[in-house]
């Protein structure tokens, strides 16, 4: 999935942002950048299920060794 930040700006000026496709604590970096760009601060936040997920990168070498062990 592509990494994105969904932003909603209400008529009262409140900004809601949600990260999509960003797993683990990496999403917090995107929110921090957004705060800097908008000169704003987070008042309330919730973690999505993606926050609890991690990206796993397995090298081709490891995959080949696993195949050889079978």
C-alpha positions in Angstrom: 0.0 0.0 0.0 1.1 3.5 -0.8 2.1 5.7 2.2 -0.4 8.6 2.6 -1.7 11.1 5.1 -5.4 11.9 4.9 -6.2 15.4 6.1 -9.6 16.9 6.9 -10.0 20.6 7.8 -13.3 21.4 9.4 -15.2 24.6 9.1 -14.2 25.4 12.6 -10.5 25.2 11.6 -9.8 21.9 13.4 -7.5 19.6 11.5 -7.8 15.8 11.5 -5.1 13.7 10.0 -4.8 9.9 9.6 -1.8 8.0 8.3 -2.5 5.2 5.8 0.0 2.5 4.7 2.5 3.5 7.3 3.3 0.8 9.8 4.7 1.1 13.3 6.1 4.2 14.9 7.1 5.6 11.5 3.6 7.2 11.3 4.5 9.6 14.1 7.2 11.2 12.0 4.6 12.1 9.4 2.4 13.7 12.0 5.3 15.6 13.4 6.1 17.0 9.9 2.5 17.9 9.4 2.5 19.8 12.7 5.6 21.8 11.6 4.1 22.6 8.2 0.8 23.8 9.7 2.4 25.4 12.8 0.0 23.3 14.9 0.2 20.8 17.7 -1.6 17.5 18.3 -4.3 17.8 21.0 -5.7 14.3 20.8 -4.6 11.2 19.0 -5.4 7.5 18.6 -3.3 4.8 17.2 -4.6 2.8 14.2 -4.1 -1.0 13.9 -1.2 -0.2 11.5 0.7 1.3 14.4 0.9 -2.2 15.9 2.2 -3.7 12.7 5.8 -3.8 11.5 7.3 -4.1 8.0 9.4 -7.2 7.6 12.0 -7.2 4.9 13.6 -10.6 4.3 16.7 -10.6 2.1 17.0 -12.9 -0.9 19.9 -14.6 0.9 17.7 -15.6 3.8 14.9 -16.8 1.6 17.4 -19.0 -0.4 18.8 -20.5 2.8 15.3 -21.3 4.0 14.6 -23.1 0.7 17.8 -25.0 0.9 17.0 -26.2 4.5 13.8 -27.9 3.3 
